Amino acid sequence: MNKGDLIEAVAAELNASRADGAKALDAVLAAIATGLRADGKVVITGFGAFARRARPARAGINPATRQPITIPAGVVCTFKPSDGLKSAIQ
């Protein structure tokens, strides 16, 4: 499923147009991003938890030249599914 499929599913669930489904999905995704920036964690009961996590710098190898490089530190988003979501996909 891609974003277009998800928009159609949301629109069908709401009995709304595809444009309204896109607005609803975009609003939810924007709220999750805002929550991660502000609080570092977004928990959706029954679905899972998104969290912001720092990734330290680490050593790597450039595959083209085989030379060692340092991969810079960064911030990544993680997701941990709830027990409800785990059981729903089994």
N, CA, C and O atoms as a Tinker XYZ file with bonds, in Angstrom:
   360  protein
     1  N      0.850000   -1.169000    0.000000    73     2
     2  CA     0.000000    0.000000    0.000000    64     1     3
     3  C      0.899000    1.237000    0.000000    63     2     4     5
     4  O      1.844000    1.328000    0.784000    81     3
     5  N      0.598000    2.174000   -0.877000    73     3     6
     6  CA     1.336000    3.424000   -0.912000    64     5     7
     7  C      0.423000    4.564000   -0.439000    63     6     8     9
     8  O     -0.720000    4.330000   -0.045000    81     7
     9  N      0.936000    5.791000   -0.482000    73     7    10
    10  CA     0.167000    6.920000    0.042000    64     9    11
    11  C     -1.148000    7.104000   -0.718000    63    10    12    13
    12  O     -2.172000    7.415000   -0.110000    81    11
    13  N     -1.130000    6.916000   -2.028000    73    11    14
    14  CA    -2.358000    7.043000   -2.818000    64    13    15
    15  C     -3.407000    6.025000   -2.404000    63    14    16    17
    16  O     -4.589000    6.351000   -2.301000    81    15
    17  N     -2.974000    4.792000   -2.167000    73    15    18
    18  CA    -3.899000    3.748000   -1.716000    64    17    19
    19  C     -4.453000    4.085000   -0.337000    63    18    20    21
    20  O     -5.634000    3.870000   -0.062000    81    19
    21  N     -3.598000    4.611000    0.521000    73    19    22
    22  CA    -4.026000    4.987000    1.866000    64    21    23
    23  C     -5.033000    6.131000    1.818000    63    22    24    25
    24  O     -6.007000    6.127000    2.570000    81    23
    25  N     -4.812000    7.101000    0.949000    73    23    26
    26  CA    -5.763000    8.209000    0.781000    64    25    27
    27  C     -7.113000    7.672000    0.344000    63    26    28    29
    28  O     -8.148000    8.092000    0.861000    81    27
    29  N     -7.109000    6.756000   -0.595000    73    27    30
    30  CA    -8.379000    6.183000   -1.075000    64    29    31
    31  C     -9.089000    5.415000    0.033000    63    30    32    33
    32  O    -10.313000    5.483000    0.147000    81    31
    33  N     -8.331000    4.682000    0.854000    73    31    34
    34  CA    -8.934000    3.930000    1.952000    64    33    35
    35  C     -9.539000    4.872000    2.992000    63    34    36    37
    36  O    -10.628000    4.612000    3.505000    81    35
    37  N     -8.845000    5.956000    3.302000    73    35    38
    38  CA    -9.365000    6.935000    4.265000    64    37    39
    39  C    -10.615000    7.597000    3.706000    63    38    40    41
    40  O    -11.605000    7.760000    4.419000    81    39
    41  N    -10.577000    7.974000    2.447000    73    39    42
    42  CA   -11.739000    8.608000    1.821000    64    41    43
    43  C    -12.937000    7.669000    1.820000    63    42    44    45
    44  O    -14.060000    8.098000    2.084000    81    43
    45  N    -12.711000    6.397000    1.526000    73    43    46
    46  CA   -13.810000    5.426000    1.510000    64    45    47
    47  C    -14.384000    5.235000    2.917000    63    46    48    49
    48  O    -15.599000    5.134000    3.083000    81    47
    49  N    -13.512000    5.185000    3.926000    73    47    50
    50  CA   -13.967000    5.010000    5.308000    64    49    51
    51  C    -14.796000    6.197000    5.776000    63    50    52    53
    52  O    -15.740000    6.034000    6.549000    81    51
    53  N    -14.443000    7.390000    5.309000    73    51    54
    54  CA   -15.160000    8.614000    5.710000    64    53    55
    55  C    -16.335000    8.944000    4.800000    63    54    56    57
    56  O    -17.056000    9.911000    5.047000    81    55
    57  N    -16.537000    8.150000    3.751000    73    55    58
    58  CA   -17.534000    8.471000    2.729000    64    57    59
    59  C    -17.321000    9.883000    2.219000    63    58    60    61
    60  O    -18.265000   10.667000    2.123000    81    59
    61  N    -16.080000   10.205000    1.894000    73    59    62
    62  CA   -15.699000   11.543000    1.459000    64    61    63
    63  C    -14.974000   11.443000    0.129000    63    62    64    65
    64  O    -14.708000   10.353000   -0.378000    81    63
    65  N    -14.662000   12.605000   -0.420000    73    63    66
    66  CA   -13.929000   12.637000   -1.688000    64    65    67
    67  C    -12.463000   12.280000   -1.452000    63    66    68    69
    68  O    -11.976000   12.260000   -0.321000    81    67
    69  N    -11.788000   12.004000   -2.550000    73    67    70
    70  CA   -10.367000   11.692000   -2.471000    64    69    71
    71  C     -9.589000   12.895000   -1.933000    63    70    72    73
    72  O     -8.622000   12.732000   -1.189000    81    71
    73  N    -10.013000   14.100000   -2.312000    73    71    74
    74  CA    -9.354000   15.321000   -1.829000    64    73    75
    75  C     -9.498000   15.450000   -0.313000    63    74    76    77
    76  O     -8.550000   15.837000    0.372000    81    75
    77  N    -10.674000   15.128000    0.206000    73    75    78
    78  CA   -10.884000   15.181000    1.659000    64    77    79
    79  C    -10.056000   14.106000    2.368000    63    78    80    81
    80  O     -9.538000   14.341000    3.460000    81    79
    81  N     -9.931000   12.936000    1.752000    73    79    82
    82  CA    -9.089000   11.882000    2.308000    64    81    83
    83  C     -7.630000   12.304000    2.356000    63    82    84    85
    84  O     -6.919000   12.006000    3.315000    81    83
    85  N     -7.185000   13.003000    1.308000    73    83    86
    86  CA    -5.807000   13.486000    1.261000    64    85    87
    87  C     -5.571000   14.527000    2.349000    63    86    88    89
    88  O     -4.529000   14.520000    3.004000    81    87
    89  N     -6.541000   15.426000    2.542000    73    87    90
    90  CA    -6.412000   16.448000    3.594000    64    89    91
    91  C     -6.348000   15.799000    4.975000    63    90    92    93
    92  O     -5.551000   16.206000    5.819000    81    91
    93  N     -7.182000   14.796000    5.201000    73    91    94
    94  CA    -7.199000   14.114000    6.500000    64    93    95
    95  C     -5.875000   13.405000    6.752000    63    94    96    97
    96  O     -5.308000   13.520000    7.839000    81    95
    97  N     -5.383000   12.682000    5.770000    73    95    98
    98  CA    -4.120000   11.964000    5.933000    64    97    99
    99  C     -2.956000   12.933000    6.121000    63    98   100   101
   100  O     -2.100000   12.713000    6.978000    81    99
   101  N     -2.917000   13.999000    5.332000    73    99   102
   102  CA    -1.849000   14.987000    5.469000    64   101   103
   103  C     -1.875000   15.647000    6.838000    63   102   104   105
   104  O     -0.823000   15.937000    7.407000    81   103
   105  N     -3.080000   15.890000    7.378000    73   103   106
   106  CA    -3.197000   16.497000    8.706000    64   105   107
   107  C     -2.654000   15.558000    9.781000    63   106   108   109
   108  O     -1.970000   16.005000   10.702000    81   107
   109  N     -2.948000   14.270000    9.674000    73   107   110
   110  CA    -2.453000   13.301000   10.655000    64   109   111
   111  C     -0.931000   13.188000   10.570000    63   110   112   113
   112  O     -0.257000   13.174000   11.600000    81   111
   113  N     -0.387000   13.108000    9.368000    73   111   114
   114  CA     1.061000   12.994000    9.205000    64   113   115
   115  C      1.776000   14.246000    9.706000    63   114   116   117
   116  O      2.840000   14.151000   10.318000    81   115
   117  N      1.197000   15.415000    9.450000    73   115   118
   118  CA     1.794000   16.666000    9.934000    64   117   119
   119  C      1.763000   16.720000   11.459000    63   118   120   121
   120  O      2.715000   17.187000   12.084000    81   119
   121  N      0.675000   16.246000   12.055000    73   119   122
   122  CA     0.574000   16.238000   13.517000    64   121   123
   123  C      1.599000   15.294000   14.135000    63   122   124   125
   124  O      2.173000   15.603000   15.179000    81   123
   125  N      1.831000   14.159000   13.508000    73   123   126
   126  CA     2.848000   13.226000   14.004000    64   125   127
   127  C      4.230000   13.863000   13.919000    63   126   128   129
   128  O      5.007000   13.776000   14.869000    81   127
   129  N      4.546000   14.501000   12.796000    73   127   130
   130  CA     5.848000   15.158000   12.641000    64   129   131
   131  C      6.026000   16.278000   13.660000    63   130   132   133
   132  O      7.101000   16.423000   14.243000    81   131
   133  N      4.979000   17.069000   13.876000    73   131   134
   134  CA     5.041000   18.150000   14.860000    64   133   135
   135  C      5.247000   17.592000   16.259000    63   134   136   137
   136  O      6.044000   18.129000   17.029000    81   135
   137  N      4.548000   16.535000   16.592000    73   135   138
   138  CA     4.694000   15.904000   17.900000    64   137   139
   139  C      6.088000   15.352000   18.121000    63   138   140   141
   140  O      6.633000   15.455000   19.220000    81   139
   141  N      6.671000   14.766000   17.082000    73   139   142
   142  CA     8.033000   14.243000   17.200000    64   141   143
   143  C      9.042000   15.368000   17.401000    63   142   144   145
   144  O      9.981000   15.239000   18.188000    81   143
   145  N      8.840000   16.477000   16.681000    73   143   146
   146  CA     9.744000   17.616000   16.855000    64   145   147
   147  C      9.616000   18.214000   18.253000    63   146   148   149
   148  O     10.621000   18.550000   18.880000    81   147
   149  N      8.386000   18.349000   18.741000    73   147   150
   150  CA     8.145000   19.026000   20.018000    64   149   151
   151  C      8.428000   18.134000   21.221000    63   150   152   153
   152  O      9.103000   18.557000   22.160000    81   151
   153  N      7.921000   16.910000   21.201000    73   151   154
   154  CA     7.975000   16.038000   22.377000    64   153   155
   155  C      8.939000   14.866000   22.239000    63   154   156   157
   156  O      9.341000   14.270000   23.238000    81   155
   157  N      9.307000   14.537000   21.020000    73   155   158
   158  CA    10.197000   13.406000   20.810000    64   157   159
   159  C      9.486000   12.073000   20.759000    63   158   160   161
   160  O     10.119000   11.052000   20.488000    81   159
   161  N      8.177000   12.050000   21.014000    73   159   162
   162  CA     7.434000   10.792000   21.002000    64   161   163
   163  C      5.959000   11.063000   20.714000    63   162   164   165
   164  O      5.391000   12.039000   21.204000    81   163
   165  N      5.347000   10.192000   19.916000    73   163   166
   166  CA     3.912000   10.247000   19.635000    64   165   167
   167  C      3.369000    8.842000   19.842000    63   166   168   169
   168  O      3.794000    7.904000   19.167000    81   167
   169  N      2.425000    8.692000   20.778000    73   167   170
   170  CA     1.837000    7.393000   21.077000    64   169   171
   171  C      0.394000    7.387000   20.598000    63   170   172   173
   172  O     -0.394000    8.255000   20.972000    81   171
   173  N      0.049000    6.407000   19.770000    73   171   174
   174  CA    -1.319000    6.221000   19.297000    64   173   175
   175  C     -1.789000    4.897000   19.875000    63   174   176   177
   176  O     -1.395000    3.828000   19.409000    81   175
   177  N     -2.635000    4.978000   20.895000    73   175   178
   178  CA    -3.103000    3.789000   21.595000    64   177   179
   179  C     -3.772000    2.830000   20.613000    63   178   180   181
   180  O     -4.615000    3.236000   19.812000    81   179
   181  N     -3.396000    1.575000   20.680000    73   179   182
   182  CA    -3.949000    0.552000   19.795000    64   181   183
   183  C     -3.224000    0.447000   18.469000    63   182   184   185
   184  O     -3.496000   -0.467000   17.691000    81   183
   185  N     -2.303000    1.368000   18.194000    73   183   186
   186  CA    -1.560000    1.341000   16.935000    64   185   187
   187  C     -0.069000    1.195000   17.184000    63   186   188   189
   188  O      0.550000    0.243000   16.708000    81   187
   189  N      0.519000    2.136000   17.931000    73   187   190
   190  CA     1.945000    2.048000   18.216000    64   189   191
   191  C      2.505000    3.384000   18.645000    63   190   192   193
   192  O      1.764000    4.337000   18.884000    81   191
   193  N      3.820000    3.445000   18.742000    73   191   194
   194  CA     4.498000    4.650000   19.201000    64   193   195
   195  C      5.624000    5.013000   18.242000    63   194   196   197
   196  O      6.455000    4.176000   17.891000    81   195
   197  N      5.635000    6.275000   17.825000    73   195   198
   198  CA     6.718000    6.837000   17.042000    64   197   199
   199  C      7.644000    7.547000   18.014000    63   198   200   201
   200  O      7.171000    8.199000   18.945000    81   199
   201  N      8.941000    7.436000   17.821000    73   199   202
   202  CA     9.887000    8.112000   18.708000    64   201   203
   203  C     11.052000    8.650000   17.895000    63   202   204   205
   204  O     11.441000    8.086000   16.872000    81   203
   205  N     11.597000    9.757000   18.382000    73   203   206
   206  CA    12.784000   10.349000   17.782000    64   205   207
   207  C     13.984000    9.809000   18.554000    63   206   208   209
   208  O     13.976000    9.790000   19.785000    81   207
   209  N     15.023000    9.367000   17.826000    73   207   210
   210  CA    16.183000    8.782000   18.479000    64   209   211
   211  C     17.453000    9.325000   17.828000    63   210   212   213
   212  O     17.543000    9.436000   16.606000    81   211
   213  N     18.424000    9.658000   18.662000    73   211   214
   214  CA    19.713000   10.127000   18.156000    64   213   215
   215  C     20.548000    8.927000   17.744000    63   214   216   217
   216  O     20.616000    7.927000   18.459000    81   215
   217  N     21.170000    9.035000   16.602000    73   215   218
   218  CA    22.076000    7.989000   16.124000    64   217   219
   219  C     23.487000    8.574000   16.156000    63   218   220   221
   220  O     23.741000    9.594000   15.515000    81   219
   221  N     24.402000    7.951000   16.883000    73   219   222
   222  CA    25.757000    8.497000   16.988000    64   221   223
   223  C     26.544000    8.334000   15.683000    63   222   224   225
   224  O     26.194000    7.521000   14.828000    81   223
   225  N     27.594000    9.110000   15.554000    73   223   226
   226  CA    28.488000    8.963000   14.406000    64   225   227
   227  C     29.135000    7.576000   14.473000    63   226   228   229
   228  O     29.340000    7.024000   15.555000    81   227
   229  N     29.449000    7.031000   13.312000    73   227   230
   230  CA    30.040000    5.696000   13.290000    64   229   231
   231  C     30.962000    5.551000   12.092000    63   230   232   233
   232  O     30.898000    6.333000   11.144000    81   231
   233  N     31.803000    4.559000   12.146000    73   231   234
   234  CA    32.739000    4.293000   11.053000    64   233   235
   235  C     32.044000    3.480000    9.974000    63   234   236   237
   236  O     31.203000    2.631000   10.266000    81   235
   237  N     32.397000    3.743000    8.746000    73   235   238
   238  CA    31.844000    3.007000    7.618000    64   237   239
   239  C     32.885000    2.879000    6.533000    63   238   240   241
   240  O     34.016000    3.338000    6.690000    81   239
   241  N     32.505000    2.250000    5.425000    73   239   242
   242  CA    33.408000    2.077000    4.291000    64   241   243
   243  C     32.681000    2.551000    3.040000    63   242   244   245
   244  O     31.549000    2.146000    2.776000    81   243
   245  N     33.344000    3.416000    2.271000    73   243   246
   246  CA    32.803000    3.867000    1.001000    64   245   247
   247  C     32.823000    2.672000    0.046000    63   246   248   249
   248  O     33.900000    2.158000   -0.257000    81   247
   249  N     31.654000    2.212000   -0.441000    73   247   250
   250  CA    31.639000    1.008000   -1.278000    64   249   251
   251  C     32.332000    1.200000   -2.630000    63   250   252   253
   252  O     32.804000    0.231000   -3.225000    81   251
   253  N     32.393000    2.426000   -3.113000    73   251   254
   254  CA    33.029000    2.659000   -4.411000    64   253   255
   255  C     34.543000    2.629000   -4.319000    63   254   256   257
   256  O     35.211000    2.099000   -5.207000    81   255
   257  N     35.097000    3.201000   -3.236000    73   255   258
   258  CA    36.556000    3.308000   -3.125000    64   257   259
   259  C     37.155000    2.386000   -2.079000    63   258   260   261
   260  O     38.376000    2.239000   -2.018000    81   259
   261  N     36.339000    1.774000   -1.268000    73   259   262
   262  CA    36.772000    0.911000   -0.162000    64   261   263
   263  C     37.584000    1.665000    0.895000    63   262   264   265
   264  O     38.314000    1.053000    1.676000    81   263
   265  N     37.453000    2.988000    0.915000    73   263   266
   266  CA    38.152000    3.804000    1.897000    64   265   267
   267  C     37.284000    3.967000    3.143000    63   266   268   269
   268  O     36.066000    4.096000    3.020000    81   267
   269  N     37.874000    3.965000    4.332000    73   267   270
   270  CA    37.084000    4.191000    5.542000    64   269   271
   271  C     36.579000    5.630000    5.585000    63   270   272   273
   272  O     37.282000    6.565000    5.203000    81   271
   273  N     35.364000    5.783000    6.051000    73   271   274
   274  CA    34.748000    7.102000    6.196000    64   273   275
   275  C     34.044000    7.160000    7.541000    63   274   276   277
   276  O     33.806000    6.132000    8.175000    81   275
   277  N     33.713000    8.369000    7.970000    73   275   278
   278  CA    32.919000    8.541000    9.177000    64   277   279
   279  C     31.518000    8.953000    8.756000    63   278   280   281
   280  O     31.340000    9.960000    8.071000    81   279
   281  N     30.538000    8.184000    9.160000    73   279   282
   282  CA    29.143000    8.502000    8.898000    64   281   283
   283  C     28.704000    9.432000   10.021000    63   282   284   285
   284  O     28.805000    9.068000   11.193000    81   283
   285  N     28.214000   10.631000    9.686000    73   283   286
   286  CA    27.909000   11.608000   10.730000    64   285   287
   287  C     26.726000   11.190000   11.598000    63   286   288   289
   288  O     25.900000   10.368000   11.201000    81   287
   289  N     26.665000   11.774000   12.788000    73   287   290
   290  CA    25.545000   11.542000   13.698000    64   289   291
   291  C     24.282000   12.137000   13.088000    63   290   292   293
   292  O     24.349000   13.042000   12.256000    81   291
   293  N     23.155000   11.631000   13.500000    73   291   294
   294  CA    21.895000   12.137000   12.981000    64   293   295
   295  C     20.749000   11.767000   13.899000    63   294   296   297
   296  O     20.945000   11.171000   14.958000    81   295
   297  N     19.558000   12.127000   13.477000    73   295   298
   298  CA    18.341000   11.815000   14.218000    64   297   299
   299  C     17.465000   10.963000   13.320000    63   298   300   301
   300  O     17.265000   11.288000   12.150000    81   299
   301  N     16.939000    9.867000   13.865000    73   299   302
   302  CA    16.066000    8.976000   13.102000    64   301   303
   303  C     14.732000    8.829000   13.820000    63   302   304   305
   304  O     14.620000    9.112000   15.013000    81   303
   305  N     13.737000    8.388000   13.089000    73   303   306
   306  CA    12.419000    8.123000   13.648000    64   305   307
   307  C     12.261000    6.612000   13.755000    63   306   308   309
   308  O     12.537000    5.879000   12.805000    81   307
   309  N     11.811000    6.152000   14.927000    73   307   310
   310  CA    11.566000    4.720000   15.121000    64   309   311
   311  C     10.077000    4.505000   15.360000    63   310   312   313
   312  O      9.357000    5.427000   15.743000    81   311
   313  N      9.633000    3.293000   15.133000    73   311   314
   314  CA     8.233000    2.936000   15.371000    64   313   315
   315  C      8.178000    1.602000   16.090000    63   314   316   317
   316  O      8.832000    0.640000   15.685000    81   315
   317  N      7.395000    1.547000   17.158000    73   315   318
   318  CA     7.185000    0.295000   17.885000    64   317   319
   319  C      5.684000    0.002000   17.845000    63   318   320   321
   320  O      4.897000    0.760000   18.411000    81   319
   321  N      5.277000   -1.081000   17.189000    73   319   322
   322  CA     3.853000   -1.388000   17.101000    64   321   323
   323  C      3.288000   -1.830000   18.446000    63   322   324   325
   324  O      3.989000   -2.415000   19.271000    81   323
   325  N      1.997000   -1.536000   18.647000    73   323   326
   326  CA     1.323000   -1.984000   19.874000    64   325   327
   327  C      0.968000   -3.454000   19.751000    63   326   328   329
   328  O      1.034000   -4.034000   18.667000    81   327
   329  N      0.594000   -4.046000   20.864000    73   327   330
   330  CA     0.171000   -5.453000   20.854000    64   329   331
   331  C     -1.067000   -5.616000   19.981000    63   330   332   333
   332  O     -1.223000   -6.635000   19.307000    81   331
   333  N     -1.947000   -4.620000   19.990000    73   331   334
   334  CA    -3.157000   -4.669000   19.151000    64   333   335
   335  C     -2.832000   -4.721000   17.680000    63   334   336   337
   336  O     -3.449000   -5.484000   16.936000    81   335
   337  N     -1.879000   -3.927000   17.247000    73   335   338
   338  CA    -1.476000   -3.937000   15.839000    64   337   339
   339  C     -0.785000   -5.248000   15.485000    63   338   340   341
   340  O     -1.012000   -5.810000   14.413000    81   339
   341  N      0.060000   -5.731000   16.393000    73   339   342
   342  CA     0.744000   -7.008000   16.149000    64   341   343
   343  C     -0.264000   -8.129000   15.948000    63   342   344   345
   344  O     -0.120000   -8.939000   15.033000    81   343
   345  N     -1.288000   -8.182000   16.802000    73   343   346
   346  CA    -2.276000   -9.255000   16.676000    64   345   347
   347  C     -3.156000   -9.057000   15.454000    63   346   348   349
   348  O     -3.635000  -10.039000   14.887000    81   347
   349  N     -3.385000   -7.822000   15.028000    73   347   350
   350  CA    -4.231000   -7.560000   13.860000    64   349   351
   351  C     -3.579000   -8.025000   12.564000    63   350   352   353
   352  O     -4.282000   -8.357000   11.609000    81   351
   353  N     -2.261000   -8.056000   12.513000    73   351   354
   354  CA    -1.587000   -8.448000   11.265000    64   353   355
   355  C     -1.194000   -9.928000   11.253000    63   354   356   357
   356  O     -0.660000  -10.410000   10.254000    81   355
   357  N     -1.446000  -10.647000   12.331000    73   355   358
   358  CA    -1.110000  -12.074000   12.379000    64   357   359
   359  C     -2.115000  -12.884000   11.623000    63   358   360
   360  O     -1.995000  -14.107000   11.554000    81   359
